[in-house]
Amino acid sequence: MNLRLFLPGFIAFLISLVLMPVMIRLAASIGFTDNPSERDAHRRMHSAPVARGGGLVVSIGFIVPLCLFFPLDGPYGAVLIGVCILAISGTLDDRFDLSPALQLLAPLTAGLVVSLTGSHIRAVTNPFNGYFNLESALWFAHLLTVCWIVAMVLSVKILDGIDGLSAGIGAIASATIGAVALLVPGDERTASLAFLLGGVLLGYLPWNWHPARIYYGEAGAMLVGFVLAVTAILSTGKWVVTLMVMAIPLLDMGRVIVLRLMRGRKPWIGGRDHLHHLLSDSGLGVRGTTVVLCLLSGLMGLAAFLIQ
């Protein structure tokens, strides 16, 4: 095994781990904090102000190794542009609380950048006759690609409602995709990209474990969902792996959307009706809920690996 594949992830881990306490102090000094006294305090899981800005550190920790170790004249250049778009938009949202429409604009734009530069979905598996080739229907391929990226971004954002959960499941998904990619000749660079994401999340996780000292907010959650989605596109047959590891947040997102529509509520207005809220309120607590859901995702990831 080429250990160089893990080097970008190791550097990302160090950058994230070292810069997080710097951002914690900086955020406290400029008032860049998440305060439980704000209008949506009913769905917050903390009782004291927590530093924001972790997403900016995660973005830096991801971008630096990406520029150092990956060619930027192809799909990884599109990844870089997309991550920059999400970092800027997410940081602005964490600071100024943008409207839901503006929040959605960033992943849509990042998805279009990836798709229109050639990294779109080219085929969909057909269980009855091999697969559907989408090269003859590029408009549908672009639409499916953007929808996939946006869905993954939203599913990770949903997870970021409880300490350690989003980063924990993101790291598990990254490790699983990377491990499976190592089994496929020619997918080594995709594996390295997955390990890069996992490394930056592992550097953030100690600071976000309950009780969290910093949140990575919209900027971090969107980056994780975006990179996981693009990794599935760039890799060979990692759709099943990605869907299995992310099954819990994807199903929870669908469940919540349906329930809110049935109750006459707007789906994009937050509340304490997500699975992690229900488990935490049932007596598991924040840490117990995070551990249980991460274990379930890990088991799903192991099953996906064994299937491959």
Backbone bond lengths (Angstrom), bond angles and torsions (degrees), N, CA, C in turn:
res aa  C-N    CA-C-N  psi(-1)  N-CA   C-N-CA  omega(-1)  CA-C   N-CA-C  phi
1 M - - - 1.462 - - 1.526 109.65 -
2 N 1.327 116.57 135.27 1.454 121.60 179.95 1.529 109.88 -81.47
3 L 1.329 115.95 109.36 1.462 120.07 -178.02 1.521 112.45 -66.76
4 R 1.333 117.21 -17.02 1.465 120.58 179.03 1.540 110.88 -62.82
5 L 1.329 116.96 -24.28 1.459 120.51 178.35 1.530 111.93 -62.93
6 F 1.343 116.05 -26.33 1.460 120.22 -178.04 1.533 112.45 -92.47
7 L 1.333 117.95 -9.25 1.461 121.13 -175.75 1.525 112.91 -62.47
8 P 1.354 120.22 -45.86 1.470 118.82 177.43 1.528 112.36 -57.72
9 G 1.334 116.96 -40.68 1.457 120.31 179.48 1.515 112.24 -65.70
10 F 1.341 116.90 -36.80 1.461 120.63 179.08 1.523 110.85 -66.68
11 I 1.326 116.46 -42.47 1.469 119.90 178.22 1.527 110.26 -65.41
12 A 1.339 116.68 -40.91 1.464 120.54 177.50 1.529 110.79 -61.31
13 F 1.322 116.51 -40.42 1.460 121.71 177.84 1.531 111.02 -59.07
14 L 1.328 116.51 -46.99 1.462 120.66 -178.62 1.530 111.42 -64.99
15 I 1.342 116.61 -43.74 1.470 119.77 -179.90 1.525 110.32 -60.67
16 S 1.314 116.00 -47.08 1.459 120.72 -178.18 1.531 111.28 -64.79
17 L 1.316 116.47 -45.38 1.463 121.32 -177.19 1.528 111.65 -63.53
18 V 1.336 117.05 -39.97 1.462 121.36 -175.11 1.528 112.08 -80.21
19 L 1.337 117.55 -37.30 1.458 120.17 -174.84 1.529 113.39 -82.79
20 M 1.330 118.38 -19.57 1.467 119.77 -178.59 1.533 112.31 -59.20
21 P 1.334 120.19 -47.99 1.476 117.96 179.18 1.521 112.50 -64.39
22 V 1.328 117.53 -29.51 1.469 120.36 175.79 1.526 109.76 -64.48
23 M 1.330 116.56 -44.54 1.459 120.60 179.00 1.529 111.27 -66.38
24 I 1.328 117.07 -35.31 1.472 120.28 178.10 1.523 110.41 -59.70
25 R 1.332 116.97 -46.25 1.462 120.72 179.56 1.525 111.20 -67.60
26 L 1.342 116.15 -41.37 1.459 119.94 -179.68 1.526 110.99 -64.54
27 A 1.339 116.54 -44.40 1.463 120.68 -179.19 1.527 111.02 -61.32
28 A 1.340 116.68 -40.32 1.463 119.76 179.57 1.523 111.29 -65.42
29 S 1.334 116.49 -36.11 1.467 120.10 -176.69 1.523 112.80 -73.34
30 I 1.345 117.94 -27.06 1.465 120.53 -178.17 1.534 111.91 -106.60
31 G 1.328 116.80 3.90 1.460 119.85 178.78 1.516 114.81 75.82
32 F 1.333 117.32 22.50 1.463 121.62 179.62 1.520 108.03 -88.61
33 T 1.341 115.81 74.15 1.454 121.41 -173.54 1.521 111.34 -131.21
34 D 1.330 115.47 160.16 1.458 123.08 175.73 1.522 106.88 -97.40
35 N 1.335 116.39 112.81 1.457 121.20 -172.74 1.526 111.45 -104.87
36 P 1.338 117.63 128.81 1.469 120.16 -178.69 1.523 114.03 -69.48
37 S 1.313 116.63 -8.02 1.460 119.61 -179.23 1.520 112.57 -86.87
38 E 1.335 116.80 -1.67 1.457 120.06 -178.10 1.522 110.41 -73.17
39 R 1.358 117.09 177.37 1.458 122.65 -169.19 1.529 113.81 -62.53
40 D 1.334 119.07 -25.62 1.466 120.30 -179.11 1.526 111.70 -106.21
41 A 1.342 115.16 34.88 1.468 119.58 -178.26 1.529 112.29 -62.74
42 H 1.338 117.79 -21.52 1.469 120.69 -177.57 1.519 113.23 -63.55
43 R 1.348 117.37 -22.63 1.457 118.33 -178.71 1.525 112.40 -111.15
44 R 1.314 117.43 10.56 1.461 120.26 178.97 1.522 110.26 -86.52
45 M 1.347 115.05 149.19 1.458 120.65 -174.46 1.525 111.73 -104.92
46 H 1.345 118.33 9.50 1.453 120.65 -179.11 1.520 109.20 -129.80
47 S 1.330 116.06 156.73 1.457 121.43 -176.65 1.520 113.09 -110.43
48 A 1.327 118.05 -3.54 1.461 122.29 179.47 1.534 108.57 -132.03
49 P 1.329 117.20 156.97 1.470 119.68 179.74 1.527 111.96 -58.19
50 V 1.325 115.77 138.25 1.466 122.73 178.42 1.526 108.50 -123.37
51 A 1.324 116.28 138.69 1.463 120.88 -177.11 1.524 111.48 -62.51
52 R 1.312 115.42 141.54 1.459 121.53 169.89 1.533 108.17 -103.01
53 G 1.319 116.17 179.35 1.460 119.78 177.63 1.507 114.38 100.48
54 G 1.344 116.91 -1.98 1.462 118.90 178.32 1.516 112.18 -62.80
55 G 1.338 116.90 -29.38 1.457 120.52 178.91 1.515 112.80 -64.57
56 L 1.332 115.68 -33.39 1.467 119.47 177.43 1.523 110.39 -66.70
57 V 1.326 117.05 -40.55 1.463 121.24 177.63 1.523 110.53 -66.03
58 V 1.341 117.06 -43.71 1.463 121.39 177.88 1.528 110.00 -60.08
59 S 1.323 116.85 -40.43 1.461 120.43 178.93 1.521 111.36 -63.57
60 I 1.326 116.91 -44.25 1.466 120.72 178.14 1.521 110.28 -63.46
61 G 1.343 116.20 -44.06 1.463 120.34 179.67 1.508 113.08 -63.10
62 F 1.319 117.02 -27.91 1.466 120.72 177.86 1.525 111.37 -84.78
63 I 1.321 117.64 -41.87 1.467 121.88 -173.53 1.530 111.92 -68.83
64 V 1.325 117.79 -41.10 1.471 120.45 -175.94 1.531 111.66 -60.52
65 P 1.348 120.40 -53.43 1.474 119.31 177.31 1.530 112.70 -65.32
66 L 1.328 116.74 -32.47 1.466 119.30 177.89 1.520 110.46 -59.67
67 C 1.331 116.64 -44.20 1.473 120.75 179.83 1.529 111.94 -70.69
68 L 1.327 116.82 -29.89 1.459 120.07 -176.69 1.528 113.83 -80.48
69 F 1.332 117.28 -32.20 1.459 120.01 -168.33 1.531 114.87 -119.20
70 F 1.323 118.59 -6.96 1.458 120.40 -176.39 1.527 110.72 -121.04
71 P 1.335 117.32 142.71 1.465 120.20 176.18 1.525 110.16 -69.05
72 L 1.318 117.00 131.67 1.457 120.97 -173.82 1.525 112.58 -104.42
73 D 1.338 116.57 15.70 1.460 120.00 179.18 1.527 111.44 -101.28
74 G 1.331 117.46 14.49 1.458 121.65 -178.83 1.508 110.26 -140.47
75 P 1.326 117.46 -139.96 1.471 120.75 -177.13 1.518 113.79 -62.16
76 Y 1.331 117.34 -29.37 1.460 119.16 -179.01 1.522 111.45 -73.83
77 G 1.321 116.59 -23.50 1.452 119.82 171.20 1.522 110.92 -66.03
78 A 1.343 115.91 -39.28 1.470 120.34 176.12 1.522 110.70 -65.52
79 V 1.333 116.52 -37.74 1.456 120.20 176.31 1.526 109.90 -61.30
80 L 1.326 116.71 -43.31 1.468 121.00 179.49 1.526 111.06 -60.64
81 I 1.329 116.85 -46.52 1.464 120.31 179.42 1.526 110.70 -61.89
82 G 1.332 115.99 -45.20 1.458 119.90 179.85 1.514 112.32 -61.26
83 V 1.340 117.32 -43.59 1.460 121.28 179.71 1.529 110.62 -63.36
84 C 1.333 117.11 -39.85 1.471 120.57 178.81 1.528 110.75 -64.19
85 I 1.337 116.70 -42.04 1.462 120.43 177.84 1.529 110.45 -59.88
86 L 1.322 116.13 -46.12 1.455 120.74 -177.91 1.531 111.87 -69.66
87 A 1.339 117.06 -34.87 1.461 120.31 178.97 1.527 110.82 -65.02
88 I 1.334 116.01 -44.18 1.469 119.87 -179.51 1.521 110.69 -67.51
89 S 1.339 116.13 -49.73 1.459 120.35 -179.17 1.529 111.62 -62.95
90 G 1.336 116.01 -45.08 1.455 119.71 -178.20 1.517 112.81 -64.37
91 T 1.337 117.16 -40.29 1.463 120.60 178.76 1.526 110.74 -65.60
92 L 1.336 116.75 -40.00 1.467 120.28 176.74 1.526 110.44 -63.01
93 D 1.331 115.98 -40.15 1.462 119.49 179.73 1.521 111.13 -67.57
94 D 1.344 117.00 -40.97 1.456 120.24 178.04 1.528 111.49 -62.65
95 R 1.323 115.68 -29.13 1.473 120.04 -178.10 1.517 112.85 -88.62
96 F 1.350 116.90 -39.23 1.464 119.75 -171.28 1.531 113.77 -119.79
97 D 1.324 118.86 2.17 1.472 122.52 178.92 1.527 111.49 53.07
98 L 1.329 115.99 74.08 1.455 121.75 -179.57 1.529 110.74 -68.12
99 S 1.326 115.79 162.65 1.460 121.06 178.51 1.528 110.14 -70.23
100 P 1.352 118.19 158.04 1.466 120.75 178.85 1.523 113.21 -55.91
101 A 1.344 117.39 -35.74 1.467 120.24 179.50 1.520 111.06 -64.35
102 L 1.322 117.23 -43.54 1.464 120.63 178.78 1.526 110.87 -69.14
103 Q 1.332 117.25 -33.84 1.463 120.43 176.78 1.524 110.99 -62.59
104 L 1.327 116.86 -38.05 1.464 121.36 -178.24 1.521 112.03 -75.08
105 L 1.325 117.06 -24.75 1.464 121.25 -176.45 1.531 111.89 -62.30
106 A 1.320 117.37 -37.96 1.469 120.77 -176.70 1.529 112.44 -64.62
107 P 1.360 120.70 -53.53 1.471 118.83 178.37 1.518 112.77 -63.90
108 L 1.338 118.27 -31.97 1.465 120.22 175.58 1.523 110.47 -62.46
109 T 1.329 116.53 -45.13 1.463 120.86 179.77 1.520 111.03 -65.37
110 A 1.332 116.83 -45.29 1.466 120.31 178.98 1.522 110.91 -61.96
111 G 1.331 116.89 -39.93 1.464 120.71 177.98 1.515 111.90 -63.57
112 L 1.335 116.62 -40.76 1.472 120.30 178.38 1.521 110.95 -65.27
113 V 1.323 117.57 -39.35 1.470 120.96 178.65 1.526 110.07 -59.43
114 V 1.329 116.59 -46.75 1.467 121.01 -179.91 1.521 110.80 -63.95
115 S 1.331 116.72 -46.99 1.461 120.74 -174.84 1.525 112.17 -68.05
116 L 1.334 117.13 -45.82 1.461 120.93 -174.70 1.528 113.30 -75.03
117 T 1.336 117.61 -13.47 1.464 120.71 175.88 1.524 112.15 -93.54
118 G 1.332 116.72 8.27 1.463 119.57 171.86 1.505 116.13 109.40
119 S 1.339 118.31 -6.30 1.469 120.43 -177.96 1.522 110.72 -98.63
120 H 1.330 116.05 50.43 1.448 119.92 -179.86 1.534 110.27 -95.75
121 I 1.309 115.47 167.42 1.459 121.30 177.19 1.531 108.52 -69.29
122 R 1.314 117.25 125.06 1.468 121.20 -174.13 1.524 113.19 -101.80
123 A 1.311 117.23 -19.64 1.460 120.06 -179.28 1.514 109.33 -157.57
124 V 1.315 115.35 152.86 1.465 122.16 176.50 1.525 107.37 -125.46
125 T 1.318 116.16 132.32 1.463 120.29 -177.41 1.520 111.35 -61.77
126 N 1.323 114.12 133.81 1.468 121.76 175.40 1.518 107.66 -113.53
127 P 1.337 118.49 111.40 1.473 120.48 -175.02 1.521 113.73 -63.37
128 F 1.338 117.82 -16.95 1.461 120.46 -176.76 1.529 113.01 -97.80
129 N 1.336 116.67 -23.88 1.459 118.05 -174.94 1.523 111.80 -153.59
130 G 1.331 117.21 55.41 1.459 120.57 175.51 1.510 112.78 79.47
131 Y 1.339 117.81 -97.20 1.453 120.86 -177.83 1.526 109.95 -158.48
132 F 1.349 114.75 161.01 1.451 121.32 174.49 1.520 108.47 -93.86
133 N 1.316 117.70 120.42 1.454 122.45 176.49 1.526 108.79 -82.74
134 L 1.335 116.36 123.19 1.467 120.89 -176.20 1.519 113.27 -98.39
135 E 1.341 117.50 3.75 1.460 119.82 -177.57 1.532 111.70 -64.95
136 S 1.327 117.47 -25.01 1.456 120.19 179.57 1.528 112.02 -86.91
137 A 1.320 116.74 -4.49 1.472 121.34 177.22 1.525 108.35 -133.96
138 L 1.328 115.62 68.43 1.461 120.83 -173.30 1.523 112.24 -62.02
139 W 1.325 116.82 -33.89 1.468 118.77 -179.79 1.524 110.54 -60.25
140 F 1.335 115.83 -39.25 1.463 119.98 179.50 1.524 110.40 -72.43
141 A 1.332 116.82 -36.96 1.465 120.65 177.76 1.525 110.68 -61.47
142 H 1.342 116.47 -43.98 1.469 120.00 178.55 1.524 110.84 -65.38
143 L 1.325 116.89 -42.32 1.463 120.57 179.65 1.525 111.00 -62.60
144 L 1.342 116.30 -44.94 1.456 120.53 -179.69 1.525 110.92 -64.43
145 T 1.325 116.74 -39.34 1.468 121.02 179.67 1.523 111.10 -62.57
146 V 1.333 116.54 -48.10 1.458 120.31 -179.01 1.527 110.78 -64.51
147 C 1.330 117.01 -41.75 1.467 120.76 178.68 1.528 111.35 -62.49
148 W 1.332 116.74 -40.11 1.463 121.40 178.67 1.524 110.77 -62.83
149 I 1.327 116.81 -45.66 1.463 121.09 -178.95 1.523 110.63 -64.75
150 V 1.329 117.21 -45.43 1.464 120.57 179.73 1.528 110.84 -63.42
151 A 1.330 117.71 -40.95 1.468 120.82 179.51 1.522 111.45 -62.36
152 M 1.328 117.32 -41.55 1.458 120.53 178.83 1.524 111.30 -67.07
153 V 1.327 116.41 -40.02 1.466 120.32 177.90 1.526 110.34 -61.33
154 L 1.319 116.68 -46.79 1.462 120.39 -178.69 1.526 111.60 -65.33
155 S 1.332 117.35 -37.64 1.471 119.88 -178.97 1.520 111.42 -65.82
156 V 1.332 117.59 -37.81 1.466 120.04 178.28 1.525 110.29 -72.47
157 K 1.326 117.48 -36.44 1.464 120.53 176.69 1.520 111.11 -60.13
158 I 1.337 116.60 -37.89 1.461 120.59 178.42 1.527 110.89 -62.33
159 L 1.328 116.69 -38.77 1.469 120.65 -179.13 1.520 112.61 -65.90
160 D 1.338 116.84 -22.63 1.452 120.02 -174.12 1.523 111.55 -82.21
161 G 1.326 116.34 41.72 1.445 120.57 177.67 1.514 112.64 -110.96
162 I 1.334 116.12 5.14 1.462 120.67 -178.11 1.534 107.66 -151.41
163 D 1.309 116.52 142.87 1.466 121.88 -172.62 1.522 112.20 -55.98
164 G 1.328 115.69 129.43 1.453 122.43 171.53 1.512 116.48 79.79
165 L 1.336 118.64 -12.30 1.464 120.41 -171.73 1.523 112.20 -73.47
166 S 1.308 117.33 -49.58 1.465 120.77 -177.73 1.527 111.20 -61.67
167 A 1.330 116.50 -48.20 1.466 119.84 -179.85 1.516 111.42 -67.27
168 G 1.339 117.33 -36.74 1.454 120.57 -179.31 1.517 112.33 -64.74
169 I 1.327 116.71 -49.93 1.464 119.86 179.47 1.526 110.25 -68.81
170 G 1.331 117.36 -35.15 1.465 119.87 176.34 1.515 112.05 -61.50
171 A 1.339 116.61 -41.51 1.466 120.48 178.52 1.530 111.01 -66.88
172 I 1.328 116.93 -39.22 1.469 120.53 178.05 1.524 110.31 -64.46
173 A 1.326 116.74 -44.20 1.460 120.48 178.60 1.522 111.07 -62.50
174 S 1.322 116.92 -42.16 1.468 120.74 179.57 1.522 111.26 -62.65
175 A 1.334 116.31 -45.67 1.466 120.35 -179.59 1.521 111.05 -63.36
176 T 1.338 116.77 -40.12 1.462 120.16 -179.12 1.523 111.35 -66.72
177 I 1.338 116.20 -47.51 1.470 119.72 178.93 1.516 110.57 -61.46
178 G 1.331 117.06 -42.12 1.456 120.53 179.14 1.517 112.58 -63.57
179 A 1.339 116.84 -42.61 1.469 120.75 179.90 1.518 111.28 -63.96
180 V 1.342 116.84 -41.68 1.458 119.98 179.06 1.518 110.77 -68.30
181 A 1.336 117.32 -38.12 1.464 120.85 179.73 1.525 111.52 -63.43
182 L 1.324 117.22 -30.33 1.460 120.18 178.29 1.524 112.11 -65.08
183 L 1.323 117.23 -22.05 1.465 121.09 -179.54 1.524 112.43 -79.89
184 V 1.344 116.88 -13.79 1.461 121.29 -174.70 1.530 109.91 -106.01
185 P 1.339 118.71 117.84 1.464 120.32 177.38 1.530 111.16 -57.71
186 G 1.326 115.91 131.39 1.459 120.98 179.66 1.508 114.03 94.02
187 D 1.335 117.63 -6.90 1.465 121.01 -179.52 1.526 112.56 -102.38
188 E 1.322 117.01 16.57 1.463 120.01 -175.99 1.529 111.98 -62.30
189 R 1.329 116.60 -39.49 1.473 119.01 -178.89 1.525 110.87 -68.41
190 T 1.332 116.68 -35.41 1.461 120.03 175.16 1.520 110.18 -63.32
191 A 1.329 116.63 -41.17 1.464 120.53 176.93 1.523 110.37 -60.40
192 S 1.325 117.13 -42.51 1.456 120.89 -179.99 1.526 111.42 -63.76
193 L 1.356 117.11 -37.34 1.461 120.78 177.62 1.529 110.29 -64.95
194 A 1.329 116.49 -41.09 1.468 120.02 178.22 1.527 110.95 -64.49
195 F 1.325 116.98 -42.72 1.462 120.33 178.62 1.531 111.24 -67.37
196 L 1.325 117.19 -30.42 1.468 121.10 175.49 1.527 109.80 -61.41
197 L 1.326 116.78 -47.12 1.463 120.19 177.76 1.527 110.68 -62.92
198 G 1.338 116.33 -43.88 1.456 119.44 179.02 1.519 112.45 -60.64
199 G 1.329 117.25 -38.73 1.456 121.23 -179.55 1.523 112.63 -63.93
200 V 1.320 116.30 -45.17 1.468 119.00 -178.46 1.521 110.65 -67.63
201 L 1.338 117.88 -31.43 1.468 120.82 177.98 1.524 111.30 -73.04
202 L 1.326 117.48 -36.93 1.465 120.17 177.87 1.529 111.02 -65.88
203 G 1.336 117.24 -30.90 1.458 120.03 175.88 1.520 112.48 -71.82
204 Y 1.304 116.76 -27.47 1.468 122.13 179.89 1.519 112.51 -85.19
205 L 1.322 117.18 -32.99 1.460 122.28 -170.85 1.534 114.12 -57.75
206 P 1.344 121.23 -41.49 1.471 118.98 179.44 1.524 113.16 -59.50
207 W 1.317 117.46 -29.64 1.465 121.30 -179.08 1.527 111.60 -85.88
208 N 1.333 117.37 -14.66 1.458 121.49 -177.98 1.531 112.16 -106.26
209 W 1.348 116.75 -6.10 1.461 119.37 179.58 1.524 109.20 -68.37
210 H 1.314 116.35 144.30 1.468 120.95 -174.84 1.527 112.58 -62.26
211 P 1.335 118.64 131.73 1.464 126.95 -3.07 1.536 111.22 -78.98
212 A 1.310 116.40 125.34 1.464 121.81 -174.10 1.525 111.29 -65.41
213 R 1.329 114.49 143.05 1.461 120.30 174.36 1.526 111.80 -102.42
214 I 1.341 116.13 -14.45 1.454 120.06 178.67 1.527 108.95 -156.04
215 Y 1.322 115.18 149.66 1.464 121.99 175.29 1.517 109.51 -114.32
216 Y 1.354 116.01 147.20 1.466 117.09 175.10 1.521 112.27 -96.13
217 G 1.325 117.66 -3.93 1.454 122.34 167.44 1.517 115.05 55.00
218 E 1.326 114.64 -154.46 1.458 121.58 -177.67 1.525 111.49 -62.03
219 A 1.328 117.00 -41.74 1.462 120.84 -177.32 1.521 111.42 -59.65
220 G 1.327 117.28 -46.22 1.454 120.41 -178.95 1.506 113.38 -73.01
221 A 1.343 117.09 -44.16 1.462 120.73 -178.11 1.524 111.25 -63.20
222 M 1.343 116.83 -42.82 1.460 119.26 179.54 1.524 111.24 -65.43
223 L 1.339 117.07 -37.84 1.473 119.76 178.33 1.524 110.47 -61.66
224 V 1.333 117.11 -45.04 1.462 120.48 -177.98 1.525 110.70 -61.90
225 G 1.338 116.75 -50.08 1.457 119.96 -179.88 1.513 112.50 -61.75
226 F 1.323 116.40 -40.11 1.462 121.65 -179.54 1.528 111.25 -64.17
227 V 1.314 117.43 -48.11 1.470 120.65 -177.09 1.526 110.74 -67.65
228 L 1.331 117.86 -39.33 1.469 119.77 176.84 1.525 110.40 -61.40
229 A 1.334 116.67 -43.05 1.465 120.17 -179.66 1.521 111.54 -64.24
230 V 1.325 116.94 -44.78 1.458 120.55 -178.18 1.523 111.08 -68.97
231 T 1.326 117.01 -36.72 1.468 120.21 177.57 1.526 110.78 -60.04
232 A 1.327 116.47 -40.00 1.469 120.10 177.48 1.523 111.14 -63.59
233 I 1.333 116.77 -35.57 1.465 120.58 179.77 1.528 110.87 -71.47
234 L 1.335 116.60 -42.67 1.457 120.69 -175.95 1.524 112.79 -74.04
235 S 1.325 117.17 -24.22 1.453 120.58 -175.22 1.521 110.84 -85.54
236 T 1.324 114.32 174.58 1.462 121.22 179.87 1.521 109.54 -99.60
237 G 1.322 116.56 103.86 1.459 120.50 174.52 1.504 115.67 68.09
238 K 1.356 118.59 39.83 1.467 120.47 179.14 1.526 111.89 -99.99
239 W 1.326 116.81 11.21 1.459 119.68 -179.80 1.524 111.15 -62.28
240 V 1.324 116.01 -48.07 1.462 119.85 -178.82 1.516 110.46 -61.66
241 V 1.332 116.65 -42.13 1.459 121.40 -179.90 1.526 110.10 -60.81
242 T 1.329 116.62 -49.56 1.463 120.77 -178.10 1.521 111.35 -63.36
243 L 1.324 116.50 -43.57 1.462 120.05 -179.35 1.523 111.80 -64.89
244 M 1.337 116.88 -38.20 1.460 119.50 -179.09 1.520 111.42 -68.50
245 V 1.332 117.67 -44.69 1.457 120.11 -178.82 1.525 111.07 -67.31
246 M 1.344 116.60 -36.96 1.463 121.45 -177.90 1.517 112.48 -96.07
247 A 1.332 117.28 16.71 1.469 120.44 -176.47 1.525 112.00 -61.23
248 I 1.330 117.40 -40.77 1.470 120.20 -176.84 1.528 111.74 -62.37
249 P 1.348 119.62 -54.06 1.475 117.79 179.64 1.517 113.51 -65.60
250 L 1.337 118.52 -35.17 1.463 120.26 179.65 1.524 111.07 -65.80
251 L 1.339 117.15 -44.73 1.458 120.48 178.60 1.522 111.24 -67.23
252 D 1.334 116.29 -38.53 1.458 119.93 178.88 1.522 110.85 -64.53
253 M 1.333 116.82 -39.18 1.460 120.74 177.54 1.524 110.86 -61.41
254 G 1.331 116.21 -45.77 1.461 119.61 178.34 1.515 112.40 -63.38
255 R 1.329 116.54 -41.43 1.467 120.65 179.68 1.520 111.53 -62.02
256 V 1.330 116.13 -45.50 1.464 120.23 -177.46 1.528 111.32 -66.82
257 I 1.334 116.65 -40.60 1.470 119.51 179.03 1.523 110.63 -60.59
258 V 1.336 116.56 -46.25 1.473 120.28 -179.44 1.526 111.13 -63.37
259 L 1.329 117.57 -45.82 1.463 121.17 -178.57 1.522 111.73 -62.66
260 R 1.334 116.01 -42.32 1.465 118.48 -178.84 1.521 111.36 -67.38
261 L 1.326 117.14 -38.76 1.462 119.74 177.51 1.526 110.49 -65.24
262 M 1.325 116.85 -40.72 1.458 120.41 179.04 1.526 111.88 -63.96
263 R 1.315 116.60 -30.16 1.463 120.77 -179.69 1.525 112.92 -92.05
264 G 1.343 115.68 5.07 1.455 119.82 178.01 1.514 114.08 77.00
265 R 1.326 116.78 21.45 1.466 120.88 179.86 1.520 110.33 -102.97
266 K 1.319 116.31 155.06 1.449 121.19 176.19 1.532 108.92 -75.72
267 P 1.339 118.32 128.67 1.473 120.35 -175.48 1.519 114.05 -62.74
268 W 1.329 116.93 -26.58 1.471 119.44 -174.74 1.532 112.76 -87.99
269 I 1.329 117.89 -2.28 1.457 120.63 176.37 1.523 108.74 -87.29
270 G 1.331 116.83 122.97 1.456 121.55 -173.58 1.521 113.53 -65.63
271 G 1.315 115.51 161.20 1.460 122.08 177.64 1.514 110.43 -168.87
272 R 1.316 116.37 179.35 1.470 121.24 -178.61 1.525 110.75 -100.24
273 D 1.332 116.04 44.02 1.462 120.00 -178.77 1.520 112.98 -111.13
274 H 1.337 117.28 9.05 1.465 120.01 176.30 1.527 110.14 -79.47
275 L 1.322 115.70 160.40 1.460 121.02 -176.19 1.517 112.00 -57.02
276 H 1.333 117.83 -42.95 1.463 119.37 -177.48 1.529 111.68 -66.96
277 H 1.338 117.51 -31.87 1.464 119.79 174.83 1.524 110.58 -66.71
278 L 1.335 116.31 -45.16 1.455 120.85 -178.05 1.528 111.42 -62.54
279 L 1.328 116.65 -43.00 1.463 120.36 179.34 1.521 111.64 -66.49
280 S 1.330 115.90 -42.63 1.459 119.76 179.72 1.520 111.34 -63.89
281 D 1.335 116.84 -42.92 1.465 120.97 179.99 1.522 112.57 -70.68
282 S 1.345 117.04 -20.33 1.467 120.04 -178.50 1.526 112.75 -77.40
283 G 1.333 117.21 -8.79 1.457 120.41 178.56 1.512 114.45 124.98
284 L 1.337 117.24 -10.81 1.466 119.58 179.22 1.518 112.15 -68.26
285 G 1.329 115.79 -31.09 1.464 119.27 -175.96 1.517 111.32 79.70
286 V 1.329 115.70 174.70 1.456 120.83 -175.75 1.521 111.25 -67.67
287 R 1.327 117.37 -52.13 1.470 119.59 -178.06 1.527 111.61 -64.08
288 G 1.327 116.77 -42.68 1.459 119.93 179.98 1.518 112.26 -62.00
289 T 1.333 116.12 -41.45 1.459 120.17 178.58 1.521 110.97 -64.44
290 T 1.319 116.71 -43.89 1.467 120.60 179.40 1.526 110.90 -61.31
291 V 1.315 116.76 -44.86 1.471 120.80 -178.92 1.524 110.76 -64.22
292 V 1.327 117.28 -44.60 1.468 120.93 -177.82 1.524 110.65 -63.50
293 L 1.320 117.41 -48.17 1.464 120.20 -177.16 1.528 111.76 -69.02
294 C 1.334 116.93 -34.34 1.464 119.07 176.25 1.527 110.91 -68.41
295 L 1.322 116.79 -38.75 1.464 120.12 177.06 1.524 111.17 -63.03
296 L 1.335 116.73 -42.12 1.463 120.12 178.26 1.520 110.86 -62.65
297 S 1.330 116.96 -42.71 1.469 119.93 178.24 1.518 110.78 -66.43
298 G 1.342 116.28 -37.01 1.459 119.44 176.97 1.521 112.45 -63.78
299 L 1.330 116.98 -40.30 1.466 120.79 176.82 1.523 111.16 -64.81
300 M 1.333 116.62 -39.75 1.459 120.39 176.30 1.529 110.39 -64.10
301 G 1.332 116.49 -40.15 1.449 120.47 177.62 1.511 112.29 -64.87
302 L 1.338 116.64 -40.93 1.466 120.34 176.90 1.516 110.93 -62.67
303 A 1.328 116.68 -42.16 1.461 120.26 178.11 1.524 110.57 -61.91
304 A 1.339 116.60 -42.04 1.470 120.08 178.91 1.518 110.94 -63.04
305 F 1.336 116.52 -40.06 1.464 120.74 179.08 1.529 110.66 -63.89
306 L 1.328 116.66 -44.89 1.475 120.68 -179.58 1.520 111.24 -65.48
307 I 1.351 116.88 -36.14 1.456 119.85 176.96 1.512 110.70 -62.11
308 Q 1.343 116.39 -42.28 1.462 119.86 178.94 1.522 110.62 -64.61
